């Protein structure tokens, strides 16, 4: 899938997929919101509002109020690609979120997921 297609996908379509992935493994929506908040600076209320809006994934990341500087500590692979080696900034942000939700689904502690 091209970056442009990912950029234009609606956050309202992706967010439930992230939540479902976590919930299938016994985690909660609140925990998904917590990792999104840590990564982007959006509040849980803003995430809820954006998940019901027509905002595209690209705008969601571009307009993030406070990208966490510790997000660069996120390493590993998502879909066979090392996140720290992704050159495209937008795609790297997307993969950071994917990696955090993967770690949540793998039952890692929140302290480890949030790089504390």
C-alpha positions in Angstrom: 0.0 0.0 0.0 1.4 3.4 -0.9 2.1 6.0 1.7 -0.5 8.3 0.1 -3.2 5.7 0.6 -2.3 5.3 4.2 -2.1 9.1 4.7 -5.7 9.4 3.4 -7.2 6.6 5.4 -9.7 7.8 8.0 -8.7 7.6 11.6 -12.3 6.6 12.4 -11.6 3.4 10.4 -8.2 2.6 11.9 -8.9 3.4 15.6 -11.4 0.5 16.1 -8.9 -1.9 14.5 -6.3 -0.8 17.0 -8.7 -1.2 19.9 -10.0 -4.6 18.7 -6.4 -5.9 18.5 -5.8 -4.9 22.1 -9.1 -6.1 23.4 -8.7 -9.5 21.8 -5.7 -10.0 24.0 -7.4 -8.8 27.2 -6.3 -5.1 27.1 -8.6 -2.1 27.1 -9.6 0.9 25.0 -8.3 3.1 27.8 -4.9 1.5 27.5 -4.9 2.1 23.7 -5.9 5.7 24.4 -3.0 5.9 26.9 -0.4 4.8 24.4 -1.9 7.1 21.7 -1.8 10.0 24.3 1.8 9.2 25.1 2.8 9.1 21.5 0.9 12.1 20.2 -0.2 14.3 23.0 -3.9 14.0 22.2 -6.2 13.6 25.3 -8.6 10.7 25.6 -11.4 13.1 24.9 -9.7 14.4 21.8 -9.1 10.8 20.6 -12.8 10.0 21.1 -13.8 13.1 19.2 -11.3 12.4 16.4 -12.4 8.8 16.1 -15.9 10.0 15.2 -14.7 12.6 12.8 -13.5 12.4 9.2 -9.9 13.3 10.0 -7.4 11.3 7.9 -4.5 9.4 9.4 -2.0 11.8 7.9 -3.7 14.9 9.5 -4.0 13.0 12.8 -0.3 12.6 13.0 0.6 15.9 11.4 -1.7 17.9 13.8 -0.6 15.9 16.9 -0.3 18.4 19.8 2.8 17.1 21.5 4.7 14.3 19.8 6.7 12.5 22.6 10.4 13.0 22.1 10.9 9.5 23.6 9.1 7.9 20.6 12.5 7.5 19.0 13.2 4.8 21.6 10.6 2.6 19.9 12.5 0.0 18.1 11.8 -3.4 16.6 9.9 -4.7 13.6 6.4 -4.2 12.3 5.3 -6.1 9.2 9.0 -7.2 8.8 10.3 -3.7 8.7 12.5 -2.1 11.5 10.7 1.0 12.6 13.8 2.9 13.5 15.1 2.5 9.9 12.0 3.9 8.2 13.0 7.1 6.5 9.6 8.6 5.7 8.6 10.5 8.9 4.8 9.9 8.5 5.2 6.2 7.9 7.5 6.0 10.9 4.9 7.6 13.1 2.3 5.2 11.9 4.6 2.2 12.6 5.4 3.7 16.1 1.7 3.4 16.9 1.5 0.0 15.4 4.4 -1.2 17.5 3.0 0.3 20.7 -0.3 -1.5 20.1 1.5 -4.7 19.3 3.4 -4.5 22.6 0.1 -3.9 24.4 -1.4 -6.9 22.8 1.7 -9.0 23.8 0.8 -8.1 27.4 3.9 -6.0 28.1 3.7 -3.7 31.1 2.7 -0.2 30.5 6.0 1.1 31.9 7.9 -0.8 29.3 5.5 0.2 26.5 5.8 3.9 27.4 9.6 3.6 27.7 9.8 4.6 31.4 
